Amino acid sequence: MKMIQVFYKRNKKGFTLIELMIVIAIIGILAAIAIPQFTQFKQRGYNTSAKADAKNAFTAAQAYFTDYPAAAAVSVADIAVPKGPFQATKDVTTTAVGDQATLVITSTHLASNPAVVYMVDAKGAITP
């Protein structure tokens, strides 16, 4: 009887192996849920920054055409800082071609996977 009492001390402190395994399993389940969600969150952030750059480049191009109504075409170099108000976000590629009637602006984030290309037409409609 004395030997059994050694194993079952009343004031024993600590965790059992089963309790630790349960905690590790719960952490593993939470990580399995959180990591894909974080990846999707980053992807949405990349796409949002590309879309914002496309809209900002369009606004800057419209300001450029207001300042230079006789301009035959516009490029990103014409509307970007220091000449114009447009400043591209890091890792976002933006292009602008055409005159005021045929303006097309495209923008995509380099880290976006799959790559989403946002396009703004001369009327300001953005796709996708």
Stockholm file with secondary structure:
# STOCKHOLM 1.0

chainA/1-128         MKMIQVFYKRNKKGFTLIELMIVIAIIGILAAIAIPQFTQFKQRGYNTSAKADAKNAFTAAQAYFTDYPAAAAVSVADIAVPKGPFQATKDVTTTAVGDQATLVITSTHLASNPAVVYMVDAKGAITP
#=GR chainA/1-128 SS CHHHHHHSCTTCCSCCHHHHHHHHHHHHHHHHHHHHHHHHHHHHHHHHHHHHHHHHHHHHHHHHHHHCTTCSCCCHHHHBTTTSSBCCCTTEEEEEESCTTTCEEEEEETTCSSCCCEEECTTCCEEC
#=GC SS_cons         CHHHHHHSCTTCCSCCHHHHHHHHHHHHHHHHHHHHHHHHHHHHHHHHHHHHHHHHHHHHHHHHHHHCTTCSCCCHHHHBTTTSSBCCCTTEEEEEESCTTTCEEEEEETTCSSCCCEEECTTCCEEC
//
